[in-house]
Amino acid sequence: MSTTNTTAPALPVVEGGWLRPAETAPAEPRWGHPDGLQVGLHPLPGPRGLLRIFAPYLGHPRERLVNFLAIEPIPVGATERGYSELEHSDLDDAEGKRFWSVDRLSDDAAAPRDPLSPARGVVETVDGVGTLTVHVVSERFANGASVAVRLRFREDRPHEVGVSTIALAGSAPLAFCVVTATMGNYARLRRLHLADGTVTPAELWPGFGGSGFAEHAAFGLDRLPRTAAGEVELSATTDEADPTAALYADDVAEHWKYSGLRAVQTWVAADPDPRLRALVNARAAYWASTAPIPGGAAFENVELVEPFRQGREFRFRIEPDA
């Protein structure tokens, strides 16, 4: 696999109402709604081993991402997660697992591919709705997990993406495959909306500080909001009326400074397993630094976790917050 091409990658193109990678490599790996939610992969800016979530309708410039999604599988009998962002690659020993994209999963899907020769995605009609679907494959984890995620965009849900987890042939059997929204500190998410009210980091971890992570707090299915159709909807929001007006310490990096509209970030689970839980943790300092977060600790990882089901889809949505 070669990634040494020095030609600037072609920008994604709009075709048939979808944003898709250009036909000719090298091309940026980025898919979604032209004016809605979009997902991109490395080598777009940011750490490797993460899905990049873009929401240009929040008033963001093209390169401003609003969150990352990480893949964290747990094999049967294990207690520790694999970490797509933090594990070193077996392909080049750099930090972060390599991701690549394919239109459809096949027997050779686990063979590494050039990320700058991305799949364009499959445009089709599913249940009467126009969709764009692409699969993102991760290289094998140190714990033996070999997984992919299917990303599906629907024309009737422009601010949402469906994320399905899939164990590939030869994978260690999985107990869980967590997809976690892992950069809540950027939007300074401090309100987690439960069925019986909101909770905040200050309430969950009184006096928490420093530069590490708070322990996970967990909420069972009985604490999670449900729609009339029975779907779980777990949302997190900022507690700031105008997050763009925050005052930052001098050592806060520019990329942590919030821009654009306030937003509601939501995980949705149809047909929830009775054992489904919501997990959250928090940080009081920005990742990889000791720079304090304005206003104190904010949620960092927000996720729904349930026993592994092949092809199980959770949906991730970002809406402007009025």
Sine and cosine of phi, psi and omega as CSV:
sin_phi,cos_phi,sin_psi,cos_psi,sin_omega,cos_omega
0.00,0.00,0.77,-0.64,-0.03,-1.00
-0.93,-0.37,0.74,-0.68,0.09,-1.00
-0.78,-0.62,0.45,0.89,-0.10,-1.00
-1.00,-0.09,0.02,1.00,0.00,-1.00
-0.87,0.49,0.81,-0.58,-0.04,-1.00
-1.00,-0.07,-0.01,1.00,0.06,-1.00
-0.93,0.38,0.68,-0.73,0.01,-1.00
-0.88,0.47,0.74,-0.67,-0.01,-1.00
-0.88,0.47,0.63,-0.78,0.07,-1.00
-0.92,0.39,0.61,-0.79,0.02,-1.00
-0.95,0.30,0.44,-0.90,0.08,-1.00
-0.87,0.49,0.37,-0.93,-0.04,-1.00
-0.85,-0.53,0.40,-0.92,0.06,-1.00
-0.99,-0.17,0.85,-0.52,-0.01,-1.00
-0.66,-0.75,0.81,-0.58,0.08,-1.00
0.86,0.52,0.49,0.87,0.01,-1.00
1.00,0.04,0.09,1.00,-0.01,-1.00
-0.84,-0.54,0.49,-0.87,0.18,-0.98
-1.00,-0.05,0.84,-0.55,-0.07,-1.00
-0.67,-0.75,0.41,-0.91,0.09,-1.00
-0.87,0.49,0.50,-0.87,0.07,-1.00
-0.88,0.47,0.40,-0.92,-0.06,-1.00
-0.94,0.33,-0.51,0.86,-0.11,-0.99
-0.97,-0.24,0.79,-0.61,0.05,-1.00
-0.98,0.19,0.46,-0.89,-0.01,1.00
-0.97,0.25,0.61,-0.79,-0.06,-1.00
-0.65,-0.76,0.58,-0.82,0.06,-1.00
-0.90,0.43,0.72,-0.70,0.08,-1.00
-1.00,0.08,1.00,-0.07,-0.05,-1.00
-0.46,-0.89,0.74,-0.67,-0.11,-0.99
-0.67,-0.74,0.36,-0.93,0.13,-0.99
0.62,-0.78,-0.51,-0.86,-0.02,-1.00
-1.00,-0.05,0.74,-0.67,-0.04,-1.00
-0.80,0.60,-0.63,0.77,0.00,-1.00
-0.90,-0.44,0.24,0.97,-0.04,-1.00
-0.83,-0.55,-0.46,-0.89,-0.05,-1.00
-0.94,0.35,0.64,-0.77,-0.02,-1.00
-0.70,-0.71,0.45,-0.89,0.03,-1.00
-0.81,-0.58,0.70,-0.71,0.03,-1.00
-0.75,-0.66,0.21,-0.98,-0.01,-1.00
-0.81,-0.59,0.31,-0.95,0.21,-0.98
-0.84,0.55,0.64,-0.77,0.31,0.95
-1.00,-0.03,0.34,0.94,0.24,-0.97
-0.84,0.55,0.44,-0.90,-0.15,-0.99
-0.82,0.57,0.61,-0.80,0.02,-1.00
0.86,-0.51,0.16,-0.99,-0.02,-1.00
-0.89,0.45,0.42,-0.91,0.07,-1.00
-0.97,0.22,0.27,-0.96,0.05,-1.00
0.98,0.22,0.38,0.92,-0.02,-1.00
-0.66,-0.75,0.59,-0.81,0.21,-0.98
-0.99,0.10,0.73,-0.68,0.02,-1.00
-1.00,-0.09,0.76,-0.65,-0.01,-1.00
-0.95,-0.32,0.87,-0.50,0.00,-1.00
-0.93,-0.37,0.63,-0.78,0.02,-1.00
-0.69,-0.73,0.96,0.28,-0.08,-1.00
-0.88,0.48,-0.37,0.93,0.02,-1.00
-0.94,0.35,-0.13,0.99,0.12,-0.99
-1.00,0.09,0.09,1.00,-0.02,-1.00
1.00,0.06,0.43,0.90,-0.03,-1.00
-1.00,0.01,0.54,-0.84,0.20,-0.98
-0.92,0.40,0.27,-0.96,-0.16,-0.99
-0.82,0.58,-0.63,0.78,-0.10,-1.00
-1.00,0.01,-0.03,1.00,-0.06,-1.00
-0.99,0.14,0.93,-0.36,0.09,-1.00
-1.00,-0.06,0.40,-0.91,-0.09,-1.00
-0.95,-0.30,-0.35,0.93,0.05,-1.00
-0.27,-0.96,0.23,-0.97,0.14,-0.99
-0.89,-0.45,0.47,-0.88,0.23,-0.97
-0.90,-0.43,0.77,-0.64,0.07,-1.00
-0.94,-0.33,0.43,-0.90,0.04,-1.00
-0.95,-0.32,0.80,-0.60,-0.12,-0.99
-0.67,-0.75,1.00,0.09,-0.04,-1.00
-0.99,0.16,0.51,-0.86,0.05,-1.00
-0.78,-0.62,0.93,-0.36,0.02,-1.00
-0.93,0.37,0.34,-0.94,0.09,-1.00
-0.84,0.54,0.75,-0.67,0.02,-1.00
1.00,0.03,-0.15,0.99,0.01,-1.00
-0.99,-0.11,0.36,-0.93,0.07,-1.00
-0.90,-0.44,-0.35,0.94,-0.03,-1.00
-0.99,-0.15,0.56,-0.83,0.06,-1.00
-0.99,0.14,0.43,-0.90,0.36,-0.93
-0.99,0.13,0.49,-0.87,-0.07,-1.00
-0.81,-0.59,0.96,-0.29,-0.07,-1.00
-0.89,0.46,-0.51,0.86,-0.02,-1.00
-0.99,0.17,-0.55,0.84,-0.22,-0.98
-0.98,-0.21,-0.47,0.88,0.00,-1.00
-0.92,0.40,0.56,-0.83,0.08,-1.00
-0.98,0.18,0.58,-0.82,0.01,-1.00
-0.95,0.30,0.64,-0.77,0.14,-0.99
-0.98,0.20,-0.16,0.99,-0.04,-1.00
-1.00,0.04,-0.55,0.83,-0.02,-1.00
-0.59,-0.81,0.06,1.00,0.04,-1.00
0.90,0.44,0.26,0.96,0.13,-0.99
-1.00,0.07,0.35,-0.94,-0.03,-1.00
-0.95,0.31,0.68,-0.73,0.03,-1.00
0.99,-0.15,0.79,-0.61,0.04,-1.00
-0.92,0.40,0.56,-0.83,0.06,-1.00
-0.98,0.20,0.69,-0.72,0.12,-0.99
-0.92,-0.39,0.55,-0.84,0.18,-0.98
-0.60,-0.80,0.15,-0.99,-0.14,-0.99
-0.83,-0.55,0.55,-0.84,0.09,-1.00
-0.66,-0.75,0.46,-0.89,0.05,-1.00
-0.94,0.33,-0.70,0.71,-0.01,-1.00
-0.69,-0.73,0.55,-0.84,0.02,-1.00
-0.97,0.25,0.72,-0.69,0.02,-1.00
-0.66,-0.75,-0.03,-1.00,-0.06,-1.00
-0.89,0.46,-0.43,0.90,-0.03,-1.00
-0.97,-0.23,0.29,0.96,-0.06,-1.00
-0.88,0.48,-0.50,0.87,-0.05,-1.00
-0.98,0.18,-0.10,1.00,0.05,-1.00
-0.97,0.26,0.80,-0.60,-0.07,-1.00
-0.84,0.54,0.59,-0.81,0.02,-1.00
-0.76,-0.65,0.33,-0.94,0.02,-1.00
-0.94,0.34,0.86,-0.51,-0.01,-1.00
-0.90,0.43,-0.33,0.95,0.03,-1.00
-1.00,-0.04,0.18,0.98,0.21,-0.98
-0.86,-0.50,0.89,0.45,-0.17,-0.99
-0.96,0.28,0.43,-0.90,0.20,-0.98
-0.90,0.44,0.51,-0.86,-0.03,-1.00
-1.00,0.04,-0.27,0.96,-0.05,-1.00
1.00,-0.04,0.46,-0.89,-0.04,-1.00
-0.97,-0.23,0.84,-0.54,0.06,-1.00
-0.99,-0.12,0.83,-0.56,-0.03,-1.00
-0.39,-0.92,0.09,-1.00,0.06,-1.00
-0.96,-0.28,0.82,-0.57,0.01,-1.00
-0.84,-0.54,0.85,-0.53,-0.03,-1.00
0.80,0.61,0.64,0.77,0.06,-1.00
0.98,0.18,0.11,0.99,-0.05,-1.00
-0.86,-0.51,0.69,-0.72,0.08,-1.00
-0.92,0.38,0.69,-0.73,-0.04,-1.00
-0.67,-0.74,0.37,-0.93,0.20,-0.98
-0.83,-0.56,0.81,-0.58,-0.09,-1.00
-0.79,-0.61,0.71,-0.70,0.10,-0.99
-0.61,-0.80,0.51,-0.86,0.04,-1.00
-0.95,-0.31,0.71,-0.70,0.06,-1.00
-0.94,-0.34,0.85,-0.53,-0.05,-1.00
-0.97,-0.26,0.69,-0.72,0.09,-1.00
-0.98,-0.21,0.55,-0.84,0.18,-0.98
-0.90,0.44,0.34,-0.94,-0.08,-1.00
-0.87,0.50,0.64,-0.77,0.04,-1.00
-0.99,0.13,0.32,-0.95,0.01,-1.00
-0.88,0.47,-0.44,0.90,-0.01,-1.00
-1.00,0.08,0.11,0.99,0.05,-1.00
1.00,-0.06,-0.09,1.00,0.02,-1.00
-0.95,0.31,0.72,-0.70,0.09,-1.00
-0.79,-0.62,0.94,-0.34,-0.21,-0.98
-0.70,-0.71,0.32,-0.95,0.16,-0.99
-0.69,-0.73,0.33,-0.94,0.16,-0.99
-0.84,-0.54,0.66,-0.75,0.10,-0.99
-1.00,-0.10,0.82,-0.57,0.08,-1.00
-0.98,-0.19,0.82,-0.57,0.02,-1.00
-0.78,-0.63,0.84,-0.54,0.07,-1.00
-0.98,-0.22,0.67,-0.74,0.03,-1.00
-0.91,-0.41,0.66,-0.75,-0.05,-1.00
-0.90,0.43,-0.39,0.92,-0.01,-1.00
-1.00,-0.02,0.05,1.00,0.02,-1.00
-0.71,-0.71,0.96,0.27,-0.16,-0.99
-0.94,0.35,-0.23,0.97,-0.04,-1.00
-0.93,-0.37,0.49,0.87,-0.15,-0.99
-0.55,-0.84,0.45,-0.89,0.15,-0.99
-0.68,-0.73,0.66,-0.75,0.13,-0.99
-1.00,0.05,0.71,-0.71,-0.04,-1.00
-0.82,-0.57,0.94,-0.34,0.01,-1.00
-0.95,-0.30,0.67,-0.74,0.00,-1.00
-0.98,-0.19,0.68,-0.73,-0.12,-0.99
-0.69,-0.73,0.79,-0.61,0.12,-0.99
-1.00,0.08,0.78,-0.62,-0.01,-1.00
-1.00,0.08,0.28,-0.96,0.04,-1.00
-0.84,0.55,0.72,-0.70,0.00,-1.00
1.00,0.02,-0.05,1.00,0.02,-1.00
-0.95,0.33,0.52,-0.86,0.23,-0.97
-0.86,0.52,0.62,-0.78,0.07,-1.00
-0.84,0.55,0.67,-0.74,-0.12,-0.99
-0.97,-0.26,0.71,-0.71,0.18,-0.98
-1.00,0.07,-0.62,0.78,0.00,-1.00
-0.56,-0.83,0.41,-0.91,0.23,-0.97
-0.64,-0.76,0.99,-0.12,-0.11,-0.99
-0.99,0.10,0.73,-0.68,0.22,-0.97
-0.93,-0.37,0.90,-0.43,-0.13,-0.99
-0.90,-0.44,0.72,-0.69,0.17,-0.99
-0.98,0.20,0.90,-0.44,-0.33,-0.94
-0.89,-0.46,0.24,0.97,-0.01,-1.00
-0.70,-0.71,0.72,0.69,0.03,-1.00
-0.90,0.43,-0.35,0.94,0.00,-1.00
-0.90,0.43,-0.47,0.88,0.00,-1.00
-0.87,0.48,-0.74,0.67,0.02,-1.00
-1.00,0.07,-0.02,1.00,-0.03,-1.00
0.78,0.63,0.87,0.49,0.02,-1.00
-0.96,0.27,0.89,-0.46,-0.05,-1.00
-0.80,-0.60,-0.04,1.00,0.04,-1.00
-0.87,-0.49,0.90,-0.44,0.10,-0.99
-0.97,-0.22,0.85,-0.53,-0.17,-0.99
-1.00,-0.08,0.95,-0.31,-0.01,-1.00
-0.97,-0.24,0.13,-0.99,-0.02,-1.00
-0.90,0.43,-0.48,0.88,-0.06,-1.00
-0.95,-0.32,0.37,0.93,0.04,-1.00
0.81,-0.58,-0.08,-1.00,-0.01,-1.00
-0.99,-0.17,0.48,-0.88,0.14,-0.99
-0.81,-0.58,0.44,-0.90,-0.05,-1.00
-0.79,-0.61,0.34,-0.94,0.09,-1.00
-0.84,0.54,-0.61,0.79,-0.01,-1.00
-0.88,0.47,-0.55,0.83,0.03,-1.00
-0.98,0.21,-0.61,0.80,-0.07,-1.00
-0.98,0.20,-0.57,0.82,-0.06,-1.00
-0.73,-0.69,0.94,0.33,-0.05,-1.00
-0.83,0.55,0.74,-0.67,0.05,-1.00
0.97,0.23,0.11,0.99,-0.03,-1.00
-0.91,0.42,0.66,-0.75,0.03,-1.00
-0.38,-0.92,-0.33,-0.95,-0.01,-1.00
1.00,0.07,-0.26,-0.97,-0.10,-1.00
-0.89,-0.45,0.26,0.97,0.01,-1.00
-0.97,-0.26,-0.20,-0.98,0.03,-1.00
-0.99,-0.11,0.60,-0.80,0.22,-0.98
-0.95,0.32,0.42,-0.91,0.10,-0.99
-0.89,0.45,0.48,-0.88,0.04,-1.00
-0.88,0.47,0.65,-0.76,0.24,-0.97
-0.97,-0.24,0.64,-0.76,-0.10,-1.00
-0.84,-0.54,0.58,-0.82,0.01,-1.00
-0.71,-0.70,0.82,-0.58,-0.03,-1.00
-0.98,0.22,0.08,-1.00,-0.08,-1.00
-0.85,0.53,-0.52,0.85,-0.02,-1.00
-0.93,0.37,-0.27,0.96,0.00,-1.00
-0.99,-0.13,-0.07,1.00,-0.16,-0.99
-0.99,-0.17,0.67,-0.74,0.00,-1.00
-0.89,0.46,0.57,-0.82,0.03,-1.00
-0.80,-0.60,0.56,-0.83,0.09,-1.00
-1.00,0.09,0.10,-0.99,0.05,-1.00
-0.87,0.48,-0.45,0.89,0.01,-1.00
-1.00,0.07,0.01,1.00,0.03,-1.00
1.00,0.01,0.06,1.00,0.02,-1.00
-0.97,0.24,0.61,-0.79,0.15,-0.99
-0.98,0.20,0.70,-0.72,0.11,-0.99
-0.76,-0.65,0.95,-0.31,0.01,-1.00
-0.96,-0.29,0.91,-0.41,-0.07,-1.00
-0.90,-0.44,0.53,-0.85,0.10,-1.00
-0.75,-0.67,0.62,-0.78,-0.03,-1.00
-0.65,-0.76,0.27,-0.96,0.13,-0.99
-0.98,0.20,0.36,-0.93,0.09,-1.00
-0.98,-0.20,0.17,0.99,-0.05,-1.00
-0.99,-0.17,0.74,-0.67,0.02,-1.00
-0.89,0.45,-0.59,0.81,0.01,-1.00
-0.62,-0.78,1.00,-0.02,-0.04,-1.00
-0.90,0.43,-0.29,0.96,0.04,-1.00
-0.96,0.27,-0.23,0.97,-0.05,-1.00
-1.00,-0.08,0.12,0.99,-0.05,-1.00
-0.89,0.46,0.50,-0.87,0.10,-1.00
-0.98,-0.20,0.84,-0.55,-0.10,-0.99
-0.96,-0.28,0.52,-0.86,0.15,-0.99
-0.91,0.42,0.38,-0.93,-0.07,-1.00
-0.88,0.47,-0.44,0.90,-0.07,-1.00
-1.00,-0.06,0.18,0.98,0.07,-1.00
-0.99,0.17,0.82,-0.57,-0.01,-1.00
-0.91,0.41,0.50,-0.87,-0.07,-1.00
-0.86,0.51,-0.57,0.82,-0.08,-1.00
-0.94,0.34,-0.18,0.98,0.08,-1.00
-1.00,0.02,-0.16,0.99,-0.10,-0.99
-0.99,0.13,0.87,-0.50,-0.17,-0.99
-0.93,0.36,0.62,-0.79,0.10,-1.00
-0.72,-0.69,0.39,-0.92,0.08,-1.00
1.00,0.01,-0.21,-0.98,-0.08,-1.00
-0.98,0.22,0.42,-0.91,0.21,-0.98
-0.88,0.48,0.43,-0.90,-0.03,-1.00
-0.57,-0.82,0.39,-0.92,0.14,-0.99
-0.96,-0.28,0.84,-0.55,0.02,-1.00
-0.96,-0.29,0.80,-0.60,-0.20,-0.98
-0.69,-0.72,0.72,-0.70,0.23,-0.97
-0.99,-0.15,0.68,-0.73,0.00,-1.00
-0.83,-0.56,0.72,-0.70,0.04,-1.00
-0.75,-0.66,0.93,-0.38,0.17,-0.99
-0.98,0.18,0.43,-0.90,0.08,-1.00
0.75,0.66,0.84,0.54,-0.08,-1.00
-0.93,0.37,0.65,-0.76,0.15,-0.99
-0.91,0.42,0.61,-0.79,0.03,-1.00
-0.84,0.54,-0.37,0.93,-0.02,-1.00
-1.00,-0.04,0.10,1.00,0.01,-1.00
-0.87,0.50,0.66,-0.75,0.07,-1.00
-0.72,-0.69,0.47,-0.88,0.21,-0.98
-0.99,-0.16,0.71,-0.71,0.05,-1.00
-0.84,-0.55,0.65,-0.76,0.08,-1.00
-0.64,-0.77,0.52,-0.85,0.23,-0.97
-0.75,-0.66,-0.10,-0.99,-0.09,-1.00
-0.50,-0.87,0.32,-0.95,0.16,-0.99
-0.71,-0.70,0.51,-0.86,0.10,-0.99
-0.97,-0.24,-0.19,0.98,0.06,-1.00
-0.78,-0.62,0.50,-0.86,0.00,-1.00
-0.90,0.43,0.51,-0.86,-0.06,-1.00
-0.80,0.60,0.66,-0.75,0.06,-1.00
0.88,0.47,0.47,0.88,0.02,-1.00
-0.42,-0.91,0.12,-0.99,0.17,-0.99
-0.95,-0.31,0.18,0.98,-0.03,-1.00
-0.93,0.37,0.81,-0.58,-0.08,-1.00
-0.95,0.31,0.56,-0.83,0.09,-1.00
-0.99,0.15,0.81,-0.59,0.00,-1.00
-0.83,0.56,0.76,-0.65,0.03,-1.00
1.00,0.05,-0.04,1.00,0.04,-1.00
0.99,-0.14,-0.15,-0.99,-0.13,-0.99
-0.83,0.55,0.60,-0.80,0.06,-1.00
-0.71,-0.71,0.43,-0.90,0.06,-1.00
-0.87,0.49,0.66,-0.75,0.05,-1.00
-0.95,-0.31,-0.89,0.46,0.06,-1.00
-0.99,-0.12,0.76,-0.66,0.07,-1.00
-0.76,-0.64,0.81,-0.58,-0.13,-0.99
-0.42,-0.91,0.40,-0.92,0.19,-0.98
-0.95,-0.33,0.71,-0.70,-0.08,-1.00
-0.76,-0.65,0.78,-0.62,0.12,-0.99
-0.53,-0.85,0.30,-0.95,0.01,-1.00
-0.80,0.60,0.58,-0.81,-0.12,-0.99
-0.88,0.48,0.73,-0.69,0.16,-0.99
-0.77,-0.63,0.81,-0.58,-0.02,-1.00
-0.85,0.53,0.82,-0.57,0.02,-1.00
0.98,0.19,0.14,0.99,-0.01,-1.00
-0.86,0.51,0.75,-0.66,0.00,-1.00
-0.94,-0.34,0.79,-0.61,0.32,-0.95
-0.96,-0.29,0.43,-0.90,0.04,-1.00
-0.90,-0.43,0.65,-0.76,0.02,-1.00
-0.90,-0.43,0.79,-0.62,-0.12,-0.99
-0.75,-0.66,0.62,-0.79,0.11,-0.99
-0.76,-0.65,0.89,-0.46,-0.01,-1.00
-0.88,-0.48,0.58,-0.82,0.16,-0.99
-0.83,0.55,0.63,-0.78,-0.06,-1.00
-0.97,-0.22,0.95,-0.32,-0.02,-1.00
-0.96,0.29,0.00,0.00,0.00,0.00
